[in-house]
Amino acid sequence: MRLRFETRPSDSPWVDGVWTCTSERVTTMTSVAGARLGLVFWQRDGAAFAAVTGPETRTGTAPVPEGAVFTGIDFAVGTSLRMTPTADLLDGGVTLPDTSRRTFRLDGTRWETPGPDDAEALVDRLVRAGVLDREPLVADVLRGHRPDVSRRTVERRFRAATGLTRGAVRQIERARTAAHLLAAGGQAADVAAELDYFDEPHLARALRTYVGRTARQLREGAGGAIALDVGQRRTSQTSLTMPLE
């Protein structure tokens, strides 16, 4: 019983990563908090589906269509859709109507359903059509820059673009990075020190809130199916250095 992930990074500034997943005798999974907007496509029993996924602020349990094959696009933090504010998608999403194996409908237009190698081409078309937008200030902050505007302006623009505060994004990204380090065999004390957690109990609380696993479960691959490619460390370290003041 498992989810089989394959994930690759992207050279597009609009895309954080592209992933595929197949479910094998899995009916539920542990969802993991994430700060990114996404597009997900899946097929099951000859039928095709598509959805927009919003940022998730906490872990939980989610159903998995058994035998489904998924392709997903995780957008860069700060990317948004013209059709709806990202805040309206927080801890949820939108199932897209009128989806076939070849096409899907988004923002009133029909688009060709991408495979894992076509994701960036689809994103380029969405950008040219104005369907996708991006807040450049978010990218600057995530790289650790201090923009020449007030803190209140930064927070307002950050929340408008992501649906989250700067602090929430940092905590989510840090917990995901910790999960990858622990799954790779890291010790809790070392991971807590590397990622600037106050101590191991602080790390444990973050894992419980955002990942739904203990450090031991992550090291041992225990706890059942999880919506995280723990075999690949994807979270950008730049997001962990952004200033909070």
C-alpha positions, 0 to 999 in steps of 0.5 A: 500500500503506497503512493509512488511519486516521481518529482522533478524541479522546473527551470520556469520561474512560475513553477516550483516542480512537476510530479507524477503519482500512482496509487497502489491499494491506497484509499486514504493518505496523510495530506501535508501543509503546503504554501503553493497553488497547484494544478492536478490532473488524474485518470481513473477507470478511463475517466479524466479529472482536473482540479486547482489546489490551494495552499494547505495550512495543516496536515490532515487525512484525504481520500485517494482514488484507488488505481489513479494516475496523477500529474501535478504542477506546483506553482512558485509561491506567489503565483495566483490565478486570475479566476479567483483569489488564492485566499479563497482556495486556502485549505481547499480547491476547485474541481474543474468542469468538462475535463476529458483525457485530452483537454480541460477547462480553466478560466473559461477557456479549453486547454490541452491536458499536459503530461509531465514533460508538457507542464511548462509549455502549458504554464507559458500559454496560461501566462501569455493569456493572463490566466496566471499572475505573480507577485514579484515582491514575494519572490524577493522576500523568499530570497531574503531581500528586504524590499523598500516598502513598509512591513505592513505593505509587505504583509498585505501584498504577501497575503494577497498573493499567497493567502498566507502570512510570511511567517506561515509560509516560512513555518510550512516550508521549514517543516517540509524541509525537515521531513525530507531531511529526516526521511533521508536518515537525519537525526532529529537533533541535527535537523532541529539545529540545521533549520533553527528550531529552538529544540527537538520538541519544537521540531516535533510540534511542527511535524505534527502540525504540518506533516502529520508524522513523527521524526521516527516515522519519517526515518522509518518510512512508517505511518502509511501513505503520505502526500509528500515525495520524501525521496526528494528534497524539493523545498528551496532553502532560500525560503527559510532565510527570508526576514521576518522583521 
